[in-house]
Amino acid sequence: MTSPIKYNCLIPFSLMLVVLSFLSATTLMAQDCKVLDPNLSGVYTGECKNGKASGQGKSVGKYTYEGEFKAGLPEGKGQLTDDLGNVFNGNFKKGKKNGEGITNFKTAQGKDSIVNGFWKNDAYIGLYENPYTLVKKTFNVGAISVSYEDPTPPNSSIVLSLENISEGGGLKGIVPKPTIGEVLIIKGGYQVMNAVTTNPKKNIYTFQNISFPATLLFKINNEELQIDFNEAKNYKLIVPIRD
């Protein structure tokens, strides 16, 4: 008669003890893990490093945050819900809203008011991170200098100052000035363009009454420069061109 097979239960039991010990250590670690924002300090579950919340986690205090932590503070992507029920989904840096995100605000009428765009140090800075964005420039377009100021509505302008920065010169040692051959309107637009070509070193082009947001592609000699003008400003650009 065949003897019944006997199973050694010691190994599975030992593994169970290891798992239980690990879970207990993890729970203890989460309990001892600090969240430094007083609005979030309370019950934390998640990853920890050097006694502070780091990695993926969730903290429930006066506010609730779930997402990425670093050194005890929200850092990276996450969701923050405050004590009024307003919810922010987006990017954080050192515990503050920084970068792109979207907020659902609770209103007295019971409907959510949705705001999306960019934040910096917890403050909403607008639909765009920067008033303008350099989309592309070809090789011989040098480093562009851009300044801007708020316009007087409804007037707005974009001023391009073009200068040849090549060494040497053409006929009789005169360096030819860059000229705009064509402007392609990809988005938005303008009503008037004026050119001042009397300056011996540069050509200056002024575009007026801009419809924002505007995306313009400037064809300058054999070069191209494309810029998104996101916000209504008066822009001044110094554009060096190597011939």
C-alpha positions in Angstrom: 0.0 0.0 0.0 1.4 3.3 -1.0 2.1 5.7 1.9 0.3 9.0 1.8 2.5 12.0 0.7 3.4 14.2 3.5 3.8 18.0 2.9 6.2 20.0 4.9 4.3 23.1 6.0 7.4 24.8 7.4 8.4 26.5 4.2 5.0 28.1 3.3 4.6 29.2 7.0 8.0 30.8 6.9 7.1 32.6 3.7 3.9 33.8 5.3 5.9 35.2 8.3 8.2 37.0 5.9 5.3 38.5 4.0 3.5 39.5 7.3 6.8 41.1 8.6 7.2 43.0 5.4 3.6 44.3 5.5 4.0 45.3 9.1 7.2 47.1 8.3 5.7 48.9 5.3 2.7 50.0 7.4 5.0 51.2 10.2 7.2 53.0 7.6 4.1 54.7 6.1 2.9 55.8 9.6 6.4 57.2 10.5 6.7 58.9 7.1 6.4 62.6 7.3 4.4 64.9 5.0 5.7 68.4 5.6 2.7 70.4 4.3 0.5 71.1 7.3 -2.7 71.0 5.2 -1.8 67.4 4.1 -0.3 66.1 7.3 -2.4 63.3 8.7 -2.6 59.8 7.4 -0.1 58.9 4.8 0.2 55.7 2.8 2.8 55.1 0.2 6.5 55.1 -0.5 9.0 56.7 1.9 12.6 57.7 1.9 14.7 59.0 4.8 11.5 59.3 6.9 9.7 61.5 4.4 7.1 60.8 1.8 8.9 60.2 -1.5 7.5 58.4 -4.6 3.9 57.5 -5.1 1.6 58.1 -2.2 -1.6 59.5 -0.7 -1.9 61.8 2.3 -5.2 62.8 4.0 -5.3 65.7 6.3 -7.2 69.0 6.0 -6.6 68.5 2.3 -6.2 65.3 0.4 -3.3 64.7 -2.1 -2.6 61.6 -4.2 0.3 61.4 -6.6 4.1 61.9 -6.6 6.0 63.1 -3.5 9.6 64.2 -3.0 11.3 64.9 0.4 7.9 65.1 2.1 6.1 67.4 -0.3 4.1 67.0 -3.5 6.5 66.9 -6.5 5.5 65.8 -10.0 2.0 64.9 -11.1 -0.8 64.6 -8.6 -4.3 65.5 -7.6 -5.1 67.9 -4.7 -8.5 68.3 -3.1 -9.0 71.1 -0.6 -11.5 71.4 2.2 -14.0 73.1 0.0 -14.0 70.3 -2.6 -12.0 72.2 -5.2 -9.8 69.7 -7.2 -6.5 70.5 -9.0 -5.0 67.9 -11.3 -1.6 68.8 -12.6 2.1 69.4 -11.8 3.6 70.3 -8.4 7.1 71.5 -7.3 8.2 71.7 -3.7 4.6 71.4 -2.6 3.2 74.1 -4.8 1.2 74.1 -8.0 3.8 74.6 -10.8 3.3 74.0 -14.5 0.3 72.8 -16.4 -2.9 71.8 -14.7 -6.7 72.0 -14.5 -8.8 73.1 -11.5 -12.5 72.3 -10.9 -13.8 74.9 -8.6 -17.1 74.3 -6.7 -19.6 77.2 -7.1 -22.6 78.2 -5.1 -24.8 77.3 -8.0 -23.6 73.7 -7.8 -21.8 73.7 -11.1 -18.1 73.3 -11.4 -16.1 76.2 -12.8 -13.2 74.8 -14.8 -9.9 76.7 -15.2 -7.0 75.2 -17.2 -3.6 76.6 -18.0 -0.4 77.2 -16.1 0.4 77.8 -12.4 3.6 79.2 -10.8 4.1 79.0 -7.0 0.4 78.3 -6.5 -0.6 81.3 -8.6 -2.5 81.0 -11.8 -0.5 82.8 -14.6 -2.8 82.2 -17.5 -3.7 79.9 -20.4 -0.1 79.9 -21.6 3.1 79.4 -19.7 4.8 82.2 -21.7 3.4 85.2 -23.6 5.2 83.9 -26.7 6.8 80.6 -28.0 9.6 80.3 -30.5 8.3 77.5 -32.8 11.3 77.2 -35.1 14.1 79.2 -36.7 16.5 78.1 -39.5 20.3 77.8 -39.0 21.4 81.3 -39.9 18.9 83.0 -37.6 20.9 83.9 -34.5 19.8 84.2 -30.9 16.6 86.3 -30.7 16.0 89.0 -28.1 12.3 89.5 -27.2 10.8 92.1 -24.9 7.1 93.0 -24.4 4.7 95.2 -22.5 0.9 95.4 -22.1 -0.7 97.2 -25.0 -3.4 99.9 -24.9 -6.5 98.1 -26.2 -7.4 97.7 -29.0 -4.0 98.6 -30.4 -1.2 96.0 -30.4 2.0 95.7 -32.3 4.9 93.4 -33.2 8.2 95.1 -34.1 10.9 93.1 -35.8 14.4 94.6 -36.1 16.5 92.7 -38.6 20.3 93.0 -38.7 23.0 91.2 -40.7 25.7 90.0 -38.3 27.9 88.4 -40.9 31.5 89.6 -41.1 32.8 91.3 -44.2 30.6 93.0 -46.7 29.1 92.9 -50.1 29.6 95.5 -52.8 31.8 98.4 -51.6 32.1 96.8 -48.2 28.4 97.3 -47.4 26.7 94.5 -45.5 23.3 93.8 -47.1 20.4 94.2 -44.6 18.0 91.3 -44.2 14.5 91.8 -45.6 11.2 90.1 -45.1 10.0 88.6 -48.3 6.8 87.0 -47.1 4.7 86.6 -43.9 2.5 83.5 -43.6 -0.4 83.8 -41.2 -0.9 80.4 -39.6 -3.2 81.6 -36.8 -4.7 85.0 -35.9 -3.4 87.9 -38.0 -2.6 91.6 -38.4 -4.0 94.5 -40.3 -1.1 96.7 -41.2 2.6 96.2 -41.8 5.0 99.2 -42.1 8.7 98.9 -43.1 11.5 101.4 -42.1 14.5 100.8 -44.3 16.4 104.0 -43.8 18.6 102.8 -41.0 22.0 101.9 -42.4 22.4 98.7 -40.3 19.0 97.2 -40.0 15.5 97.0 -41.4 12.6 97.5 -39.0 9.1 96.0 -39.7 6.1 96.9 -37.6 2.9 94.8 -37.6 -0.1 96.6 -36.1 -3.6 95.6 -34.8 -2.8 92.0 -34.1 -5.5 89.4 -33.6 -4.2 87.2 -30.7 -3.3 84.4 -30.3 -1.3 84.8 -33.5 1.2 82.4 -35.2 3.3 84.1 -37.9 6.0 82.6 -40.1 8.5 85.2 -41.3 10.5 84.5 -44.4 13.7 86.5 -44.2 15.9 86.3 -47.2 16.5 82.5 -47.3 15.7 82.0 -43.6 12.5 81.2 -41.7 11.3 82.3 -38.3 8.0 81.1 -36.8 6.7 82.4 -33.5 3.5 81.9 -31.5 2.3 85.2 -30.0 0.1 83.7 -27.3 -1.0 86.8 -25.4 -2.0 90.3 -26.3 1.2 92.4 -25.8 3.3 94.9 -27.6 6.3 92.8 -28.8 9.8 94.0 -29.8 12.1 91.4 -31.4 15.8 91.9 -32.3 16.6 89.2 -35.0 20.2 88.8 -36.0 20.8 87.1 -39.4 24.0 85.5 -40.7 24.2 86.0 -44.5 
